[in-house]
Amino acid sequence: MDVRPPWAVRSLTLLDMRKNEIDIITLGCSKNLVDAERLMRQLELVGYKCVHDSAEPKGEIAIINTCGFIGDAKEESIEIILQFAERKSKGKLRKLYVMGCLSQRYKEELPAEIPEVDKWFGKFDYMGIVEECASAQFRECPEGYSLEFKGEEFERTLTTPKHYAYLKIAEGCNRYCSYCAIPLITGRFTSRKMEDILDEVRWLVGQGVREFNVIAQDLSSYGLDLYGEHRLAQLVDEMAQIEGVEWIRLHYTYPTDFPYDLLPVMAKHKNVCKYMDIALQHCSDNMLKKMHRHITRKEQDAVIRRIREEVPGICIRTTLLVGHPGETEEDFNELCEWVKEMKFERMGAFAYSEEEGTYAAQHYKDDIPQEEKEQRVETLMAIQQEISAALLSQMVGTQQRVVIDREEEGYYVGRTQYDSPEVECEVLIEKTENESRESGAQILEIGEFYTVTIIKSEDFDLYATL
């Protein structure tokens, strides 16, 4: 059944294919990616062909989905916008639109700075983009025509390999950490209704998705605004019982007011990955207080111990922030020793970036030189590299269930339940020299799950055989 408006179908016969193609470039986090996928679905339903993150953009319309989280991300967004603005000035692009976090945050300032952009949209106004594109594209579009969602709001065009997807269950954040601009961009924490999320999971299973990476700025708060109580455990429990859901992985829990009723659910269900992404940021009481984390080191350590006790074998991923105003050498040294003690299975670190409008920008002096911040990141990651190498070496000789993400020359590349797509450890399975369907050797299929034996480890990767 064709759900496009009749005027769209008629007008398409008058247009060449290039004018009907839109390049969409997504920057930043996986939450942004979900927004782009929903936008693509709606654009396709009114007749466009959408190309995502093309190495060689060719469409006459481009949409940049920006990130505005920290300085480096903002710089990257501006650089990409300027590149497409140059294409437009050379006649290679007819329309340039910008959406996302950067556009949401600086919607008053940006139009004067980059006039080549035809229109700026906020983070949540992607249906406004659909209406704008339809008006620019279809000459027979009635004046004042207002587009509405076609299909369900959660429907989207997946840009990930078809076997996994990101599942966004909330927007915004109420934590107001001193350094973070996310609440200023996305607003208050807003949970999605549980029944809508579960309907989306069922729809995605129908599209071939088997692995669900559950995301929000703060998973720990899910349900508090809608139901007056934590509902993450119930949501995960019900997801795990949906036929076709092979893996559920949780991203971005918060240690303060952690929903402990989630842990028995994780321990009970085999398809809930033994993986917890929990952003801890620091350990010294001095820095936790300055960062407005509303937790002490003793309380934070107790959260980690309880997670490990109730879900044996769990992989904990965390992110740490160094160079925040007021971080002394003693604070940083304490952080280094704490990382050695905690031995996080996965860890990342980033340097403080002053963000206007945040508490830190308004009340603290950014007094640590950038060179020193970067050195602290390197020091911390060097410690983690040794920890990671030691932990991965312990997996040699064990059997692990992996999903195959892609095929490369000489190897199939997969992941265990302990690794999120694209950012963490991969498992490389060497092909045999005579591997072919005719030879009778087993050909691994993308998106399928296999049991492998780990035969070798490196700092951040594993090698295996069937």
C-alpha positions in Angstrom: 0.0 0.0 0.0 1.4 3.4 -1.0 1.1 5.8 2.0 2.5 8.8 0.2 0.2 11.8 -0.4 -1.3 11.7 -3.9 0.4 15.0 -4.8 3.8 13.4 -4.0 3.2 10.4 -6.3 2.1 12.7 -9.2 5.0 15.1 -8.7 7.7 12.4 -8.6 7.1 11.6 -12.3 8.3 15.1 -13.1 11.6 14.9 -11.2 14.9 13.3 -11.9 16.5 10.9 -9.4 19.2 13.2 -8.2 16.6 15.8 -7.1 14.9 13.1 -5.2 17.9 12.1 -3.2 18.8 13.5 0.3 22.2 13.0 2.0 21.9 12.8 5.8 25.0 13.1 8.0 24.7 12.1 11.6 27.2 13.3 14.2 27.5 12.5 17.9 25.9 9.8 19.9 23.6 6.9 19.1 20.6 8.9 20.4 21.2 11.3 17.5 21.3 8.3 15.2 17.9 7.1 16.2 16.5 10.6 15.5 18.1 10.4 12.0 16.6 7.0 11.3 13.1 8.2 12.2 13.6 11.3 9.9 14.8 9.0 7.1 11.7 6.8 7.4 9.3 9.8 7.1 11.2 11.3 4.2 11.1 8.0 2.3 7.4 7.7 2.9 6.9 11.0 1.0 9.0 9.8 -1.9 12.7 10.6 -1.1 15.7 8.4 -1.4 17.9 8.9 1.7 21.6 8.1 1.8 23.2 8.1 5.3 26.8 9.2 5.9 27.8 8.7 2.3 31.6 9.0 1.6 30.6 10.8 -1.6 27.5 12.9 -1.2 25.5 13.3 -4.4 22.1 14.5 -3.5 20.8 18.0 -4.1 19.6 18.3 -0.5 21.7 17.7 2.6 20.7 17.4 6.2 23.3 17.7 9.0 22.3 16.1 12.3 24.7 17.9 14.7 26.2 17.2 18.2 26.7 20.0 20.7 27.9 18.1 23.8 31.6 19.2 24.1 34.0 21.5 22.3 35.4 18.9 20.0 31.9 17.7 19.0 30.8 21.3 18.3 33.9 21.9 16.2 33.3 18.8 14.1 29.7 19.8 13.5 30.6 23.3 12.4 33.4 21.9 10.1 30.9 19.5 8.4 28.3 22.3 8.0 31.0 24.5 6.4 32.0 21.7 4.0 28.4 21.4 2.7 28.0 25.2 2.6 31.0 25.3 0.3 29.4 22.6 -1.9 26.3 24.7 -2.1 28.3 27.8 -3.0 29.8 25.8 -5.9 26.3 24.8 -7.2 26.7 21.2 -6.1 23.9 21.4 -3.5 20.5 23.0 -3.8 19.3 23.0 -0.2 21.2 22.7 3.1 19.3 22.0 6.4 20.8 21.6 9.9 19.2 19.9 12.9 20.2 18.3 16.2 21.8 19.4 19.5 24.1 22.2 18.1 21.2 23.7 16.2 18.9 23.4 19.2 21.4 25.1 21.5 22.5 27.9 19.2 19.5 28.5 17.0 19.6 32.3 17.6 23.3 32.7 16.8 24.0 30.2 14.0 21.9 31.7 11.1 23.9 34.9 11.1 27.2 33.0 11.3 26.5 30.5 8.5 23.9 32.1 6.1 24.4 29.4 3.5 22.2 27.1 5.6 18.6 27.3 4.2 17.0 26.5 7.5 17.9 25.5 11.1 15.8 23.0 13.0 16.0 21.9 16.7 16.6 18.4 18.0 13.0 17.4 18.1 11.5 19.1 15.0 12.3 16.5 12.3 8.8 16.5 11.0 9.3 20.2 10.3 12.2 19.1 8.1 9.9 16.6 6.2 7.4 19.4 5.6 10.2 21.8 4.4 11.7 19.2 2.1 8.3 18.3 0.6 7.5 22.0 0.0 10.9 22.5 -1.7 10.6 19.3 -3.8 7.0 18.8 -4.9 5.6 21.6 -7.1 2.0 20.3 -6.6 2.2 20.3 -2.8 -1.0 22.3 -1.7 -0.3 25.5 0.1 -0.5 25.2 3.8 -0.3 21.3 3.6 0.7 19.9 7.0 2.4 16.5 7.0 1.7 14.0 9.8 3.5 10.9 10.8 3.0 8.0 8.4 2.9 4.6 10.2 4.0 4.5 13.9 6.2 7.2 15.4 8.8 4.7 16.3 9.2 3.4 12.7 12.6 4.1 11.2 15.0 3.2 8.5 17.9 1.4 10.2 21.4 2.6 9.3 23.0 -0.1 11.5 23.6 -3.7 10.3 20.1 -5.2 10.3 20.7 -7.5 13.3 21.2 -4.8 15.9 19.6 -1.4 16.7 19.6 1.3 19.3 16.5 1.6 21.4 15.9 5.1 22.9 13.6 4.9 25.9 13.8 8.5 27.2 14.9 12.0 26.4 16.6 14.7 28.6 18.1 14.7 32.0 17.4 16.0 35.5 20.8 15.5 37.0 22.4 18.9 36.2 26.0 17.8 36.7 28.2 20.9 36.9 30.0 20.3 33.6 27.2 18.9 31.4 25.1 20.9 28.9 22.8 18.0 28.0 19.9 19.3 30.2 20.2 22.7 28.6 19.8 21.2 25.2 17.3 18.4 25.6 15.4 19.6 28.7 13.9 17.7 31.5 14.0 13.9 31.7 11.0 12.4 29.8 10.3 8.7 29.7 8.6 7.1 26.8 5.5 4.9 27.6 6.5 1.3 28.2 3.8 0.0 25.9 5.2 2.2 23.0 8.7 0.9 23.7 7.6 -2.7 23.7 5.7 -2.2 20.4 8.8 -0.7 18.9 10.8 -3.8 20.0 8.3 -6.1 18.4 8.4 -4.0 15.2 12.2 -4.1 15.1 12.2 -7.8 15.6 10.0 -8.0 12.6 12.6 -6.0 10.6 15.2 -8.7 11.6 16.8 -7.0 14.7 18.0 -9.4 17.3 20.3 -7.3 19.5 18.9 -4.2 21.3 21.2 -1.6 22.8 19.0 0.3 25.2 19.9 4.0 25.5 19.0 7.2 27.3 20.9 10.0 29.0 20.0 8.4 32.3 18.5 4.9 32.3 18.4 4.9 36.1 15.5 7.4 36.1 13.3 5.6 33.6 9.7 5.6 34.8 10.0 8.1 37.6 8.3 10.9 35.7 5.5 8.7 34.2 4.8 6.2 36.8 6.2 7.7 40.0 8.7 4.8 40.5 11.6 3.0 38.8 10.4 0.9 35.9 13.6 -0.1 34.1 13.6 -3.5 35.6 10.0 -4.2 34.5 10.8 -2.9 31.0 13.9 -5.1 30.6 12.0 -8.1 32.0 9.2 -7.7 29.5 11.6 -7.1 26.6 13.5 -10.2 27.5 10.3 -12.3 27.0 9.6 -11.1 23.5 10.4 -13.9 21.0 13.3 -13.0 18.7 15.1 -10.8 21.2 18.6 -12.4 21.5 20.6 -9.7 23.3 19.6 -6.7 25.5 22.4 -4.3 26.5 22.1 -1.3 28.8 23.8 2.0 28.2 24.2 5.0 30.5 22.9 4.2 34.0 23.6 6.6 36.8 25.0 5.5 40.1 22.9 7.9 42.3 19.5 6.4 43.1 20.5 3.2 41.1 17.5 0.9 40.4 18.7 -2.3 42.2 15.6 -4.2 41.3 17.2 -4.4 37.8 20.0 -6.7 39.0 17.8 -9.9 39.6 16.3 -9.4 36.1 19.8 -9.3 34.6 20.9 -12.4 36.5 17.7 -14.3 35.5 17.5 -13.7 31.7 20.1 -15.2 29.5 19.3 -12.7 26.7 20.1 -9.7 29.0 23.8 -9.2 28.4 26.0 -9.2 31.5 27.0 -5.6 30.7 26.4 -2.3 32.4 27.4 1.1 31.1 27.5 3.3 34.1 29.1 6.7 33.9 31.0 7.4 37.2 33.1 10.4 36.1 35.4 10.4 39.2 36.1 8.9 42.6 37.5 11.6 44.9 34.9 13.1 47.2 36.3 16.6 46.4 35.6 16.1 42.7 32.3 14.3 43.1 31.1 17.3 45.1 32.3 19.9 42.6 30.8 17.9 39.8 27.4 17.8 41.5 27.2 14.0 41.3 25.3 13.7 44.6 27.2 10.7 45.7 30.4 9.9 47.7 33.2 7.6 46.8 32.1 5.1 49.6 28.5 5.1 48.2 29.7 4.8 44.6 32.0 1.9 45.5 29.1 0.2 47.2 27.0 0.4 44.0 29.8 -1.2 41.9 30.3 -4.0 44.5 26.6 -4.8 44.6 26.3 -4.9 40.9 29.2 -7.4 40.7 27.9 -9.5 43.5 24.3 -9.8 42.2 25.3 -10.3 38.5 28.4 -12.5 38.6 30.7 -12.1 35.6 29.2 -8.8 34.6 31.2 -6.4 32.4 31.1 -2.9 33.7 31.9 -0.1 31.4 32.4 3.4 32.7 33.5 6.9 31.5 35.8 9.2 33.5 36.3 13.0 33.3 39.6 14.6 34.1 40.7 18.2 34.2 37.5 19.5 35.7 38.1 22.8 37.5 39.5 22.2 41.0 40.9 18.8 40.2 44.2 18.7 42.1 47.1 16.3 41.5 46.0 14.5 44.7 42.5 14.1 43.1 44.0 12.7 39.9 46.4 10.4 41.7 43.5 9.1 43.7 41.6 8.5 40.5 44.5 6.5 39.0 44.8 4.3 42.1 41.1 3.8 42.1 41.1 2.6 38.5 43.8 0.1 39.3 41.7 -1.1 42.3 38.4 -1.4 40.5 39.7 -3.0 37.3 36.8 -1.9 35.1 36.3 -4.3 32.2 35.8 -1.4 29.8 36.7 2.3 30.4 36.9 5.5 28.5 38.2 9.0 29.6 37.8 12.5 28.3 39.1 15.9 29.1 36.9 18.7 30.6 35.5 21.2 28.1 34.0 24.4 29.4 30.4 24.6 28.2 28.6 28.0 28.5 25.5 28.0 30.6 26.6 25.1 32.9 27.3 25.5 36.6 31.0 24.9 36.1 31.3 27.7 33.4 29.4 30.1 35.6 31.0 29.4 39.0 34.4 27.8 38.4 37.6 28.9 36.6 38.8 26.6 33.9 42.3 26.6 35.5 43.9 23.4 34.2 45.9 23.9 31.0 44.7 21.8 28.0 48.0 20.1 27.6 47.8 18.9 31.2 44.2 17.7 30.7 45.2 15.6 27.7 48.2 14.2 29.6 45.9 13.0 32.3 43.7 11.3 29.8 46.7 9.5 28.3 47.9 8.5 31.7 44.6 7.1 32.7 44.1 5.2 29.4 47.6 3.7 29.7 46.6 2.2 33.0 43.3 0.9 31.5 45.2 -0.6 28.6 47.2 -2.8 31.0 44.0 -3.8 32.9 42.2 -4.6 29.6 45.0 -6.7 28.4 45.1 -8.7 31.6 41.4 -9.2 31.7 41.1 -10.3 28.1 44.0 -12.7 28.5 41.9 -14.5 31.1 39.4 -15.3 28.4 41.8 -17.3 26.3 40.7 -20.9 26.3 37.1 -20.1 27.2 34.0 -20.6 25.0 32.0 -17.5 24.1 28.8 -16.8 22.2 29.5 -14.2 19.5 27.4 -12.3 16.9 29.0 -11.8 13.5 29.0 -8.1 12.5 30.9 -8.1 9.2 33.3 -9.9 7.0 36.8 -8.7 6.2 39.7 -10.1 4.2 40.9 -13.1 6.1 38.5 -12.7 9.1 35.0 -12.7 10.3 34.5 -9.9 12.9 32.2 -10.5 15.8 31.4 -9.4 19.4 30.6 -11.1 22.7 27.8 -10.0 25.0 30.4 -7.8 26.8 31.0 -5.4 23.9 28.8 -2.7 22.4 29.0 -2.2 18.6 31.8 -0.2 17.0 33.4 1.1 20.2 34.7 -1.9 22.1 36.5 -5.2 21.8 36.0 -7.3 18.7 36.5 -11.0 18.1 38.4 -12.0 15.0 37.7 -15.4 13.5 40.2 -16.4 10.9 39.0 -17.9 7.7 40.5 -21.1 6.3 42.5 -20.8 3.1 40.1 -22.9 1.1 36.9 -21.6 2.7 34.1 -21.7 0.2 30.6 -23.1 0.0 31.8 -25.6 -2.5 34.5 -26.9 -0.2 32.1 -27.7 2.5 33.7 -25.4 5.0 31.3 -23.5 7.3 30.5 -20.0 6.0 29.6 -17.6 8.8 26.6 -15.5 8.3 26.4 -11.8 9.2 24.0 -11.3 12.1 24.1 -14.9 13.2 25.3 -16.2 16.6 28.0 -18.8 17.0 29.9 -20.4 19.8 33.7 -19.9 19.5 36.8 -20.7 21.5 39.1 -17.8 22.3 42.7 -18.7 21.2 44.5 -15.4 21.6 44.1 -11.9 23.1 45.6 -8.5 22.5 45.1 -5.2 24.4 41.6 -4.6 23.1 40.8 -7.5 20.8 40.3 -11.3 20.8 41.0 -14.1 18.3 38.9 -17.2 18.1 38.1 -20.3 16.3 34.8 -22.2 15.9 
